[in-house]
Amino acid sequence: MEEKQEQKEYHKWLMQICPICGKEFSCNKTHHVYMKRVGRKRLYYCSYSCFKLRLYLKK
């Protein structure tokens, strides 16, 4: 029982929501390629297309 709770917490830690499309995706934060630092906060993107699209949305 306790092991299942730990697995849920671990899985929850790996899940992120893409700031561009709102899709929930699994993210290994130490090796994730599509990441941008904004001050001290890190933003993770689900795909290269969302990562690139962020530049066009700023304009």
TORBA-254216 format. One line per field, with one value per residue: x, y, z of N, C-alpha, C in turn; residue number from 1. Coordinates in Angstrom, 1 decimal. Each point is the difference from the previous one (the first is absolute). Layout:
N
n.x	X, ...
n.y	Y, ...
n.z	Z, ...
ca.x	X, ...
ca.y	Y, ...
ca.z	Z, ...
c.x	X, ...
c.y	Y, ...
c.z	Z, ...
resi	NUM, ...
***
This chain:
59
n.x	0.8, 0.9, 0.3, -1.2, -0.1, 1.2, -0.5, -1.2, 0.6, 0.7, -1.0, -0.6, 1.2, -0.1, -1.2, 0.0, -0.4, -0.1, 0.8, 0.3, 0.0, 0.5, 0.8, -0.4, 1.2, 0.6, 0.7, 1.1, -0.1, 0.7, -0.8, -0.9, -0.2, -1.4, 1.0, -0.7, 1.0, -1.0, 1.0, -0.6, -1.1, -0.3, -0.1, -0.8, 0.4, -1.2, 0.2, 0.7, -1.1, -0.4, 1.2, -0.1, -1.3, 0.6, 1.0, -0.8, -0.3, 1.3, 0.1
n.y	-1.2, 0.0, -1.1, -0.3, 0.4, -0.6, -1.0, 0.3, 0.2, -1.1, -0.7, 0.5, -0.3, -1.1, 0.2, 0.6, 1.3, -0.2, 1.1, -0.6, -1.3, 0.0, -0.7, -1.0, 0.0, -1.1, 0.5, -0.4, 0.7, -1.1, -0.6, 0.9, -0.1, 0.0, 0.8, 0.9, 0.7, 0.3, 0.8, -0.4, 0.3, -1.3, 0.2, -1.1, -0.4, -0.4, 0.9, -0.3, -0.4, -0.4, -0.6, -0.3, -0.5, -0.2, -0.1, -0.6, -0.6, 0.2, -0.2
n.z	0.0, 0.9, -0.6, -0.1, 1.3, 0.3, -0.7, 0.6, 1.2, -0.3, -0.5, 1.0, 0.5, -0.7, 0.4, -1.2, 0.0, -1.2, 0.1, -1.1, 0.0, 1.2, -0.8, 0.7, 0.4, -0.2, 1.1, -0.5, 1.1, 0.3, -0.9, 0.5, -1.3, 0.0, 0.4, 0.7, 0.4, 0.9, 0.1, 1.1, -0.7, 0.0, -1.3, 0.0, -1.2, -0.5, -0.9, -1.1, -0.6, 1.2, 0.1, -1.3, 0.2, 1.1, -0.9, -0.7, 1.1, 0.2, -1.4
ca.x	-0.8, 0.9, 0.8, -0.9, 0.0, 1.3, 0.0, -0.9, 0.7, 1.1, -0.6, -0.5, 1.1, 0.5, -1.0, 0.0, -1.0, 0.6, -0.6, -0.5, -1.2, -0.8, 0.0, 0.7, 1.0, 1.0, 1.2, 1.2, 0.5, 1.5, 0.4, -1.0, 0.6, -0.7, -0.1, 0.4, 0.1, -0.5, 0.5, 0.4, -1.0, 0.3, -1.2, 0.2, -1.0, -0.2, 0.6, 0.8, -0.9, -0.4, 1.2, 0.2, -1.1, 0.1, 0.6, -1.0, -1.1, 0.5, -0.1
ca.y	1.2, 1.1, 0.0, 0.6, 1.5, 0.6, 0.0, 1.0, 1.3, 0.1, 0.2, 1.3, 0.9, 0.0, 0.6, 1.4, 0.5, 0.9, 1.3, 0.4, -0.7, -0.5, -1.4, -0.6, -0.9, -0.6, 0.8, -0.3, 1.3, 0.1, -0.2, 0.5, 0.8, 1.2, 0.7, 1.4, 0.7, 1.3, 0.3, -1.2, -1.0, -0.8, -0.4, -1.1, -0.1, -1.4, -0.3, 1.1, 1.0, 0.9, 0.7, 1.0, 0.9, 1.0, 1.2, 0.7, 0.5, 1.2, 1.2
ca.z	0.0, 0.1, -1.2, -1.0, 0.2, -0.4, -1.5, -0.4, 0.2, -0.9, -1.3, 0.0, 0.0, -1.4, -0.9, -0.2, -1.0, -1.0, 0.1, -1.3, -0.4, 1.2, 0.0, 1.1, -0.5, 0.9, -0.2, 0.8, 0.1, -0.1, -1.4, -1.0, -1.0, -0.2, 1.3, -0.1, 1.3, 0.1, 1.4, 0.7, -0.3, -1.2, -0.7, -0.8, -1.2, -0.4, -1.3, -0.6, -0.6, 1.1, 0.5, -1.1, -0.1, 1.1, -0.6, -0.9, 0.8, 0.7, -0.9
c.x	0.9, 0.9, -0.8, -0.1, 1.2, 0.1, -0.8, 0.7, 1.2, -0.5, -0.5, 1.1, 0.5, -1.0, 0.1, -1.1, 0.7, -0.6, -0.6, -1.3, -0.8, 0.0, 0.8, 1.0, 1.0, 1.3, 1.1, 0.7, 1.5, 0.5, -1.0, 0.6, -0.6, -0.3, 0.5, 0.0, -0.5, 0.3, 0.5, -0.9, 0.4, -1.4, 0.3, -1.0, 0.0, 0.7, 0.8, -0.9, -0.5, 1.1, 0.3, -1.1, 0.0, 0.6, -1.0, -1.1, 0.4, -0.1, -1.3
c.y	1.3, 0.2, 0.7, 1.5, 0.6, 0.0, 1.1, 1.4, 0.2, 0.3, 1.5, 1.0, 0.1, 0.6, 1.5, 0.4, 1.0, 1.4, 0.5, -0.7, -0.6, -1.5, -0.5, -1.0, -0.5, 0.7, -0.5, 1.3, 0.2, -0.1, 0.5, 1.0, 1.4, 0.7, 1.5, 0.5, 1.4, 0.5, -1.2, -1.2, -0.7, -0.3, -1.1, -0.1, -1.4, -0.4, 1.1, 1.0, 1.0, 0.9, 1.2, 1.0, 1.1, 1.3, 0.8, 0.6, 1.2, 1.3, 0.6
c.z	0.0, -1.3, -1.2, 0.1, -0.4, -1.5, -0.6, 0.1, -0.9, -1.4, -0.1, -0.1, -1.5, -1.0, 0.0, -0.9, -0.9, 0.1, -1.3, -0.4, 1.1, 0.1, 1.2, -0.6, 1.0, -0.3, 1.0, 0.1, -0.1, -1.5, -1.0, -0.9, -0.1, 1.3, -0.2, 1.4, 0.0, 1.4, 0.7, -0.3, -1.4, -0.7, -0.9, -1.1, -0.4, -1.3, -0.5, -0.6, 1.0, 0.4, -1.0, 0.0, 1.1, -0.5, -0.8, 0.9, 0.8, -0.8, -0.1
resi	1, 2, 3, 4, 5, 6, 7, 8, 9, 10, 11, 12, 13, 14, 15, 16, 17, 18, 19, 20, 21, 22, 23, 24, 25, 26, 27, 28, 29, 30, 31, 32, 33, 34, 35, 36, 37, 38, 39, 40, 41, 42, 43, 44, 45, 46, 47, 48, 49, 50, 51, 52, 53, 54, 55, 56, 57, 58, 59
***
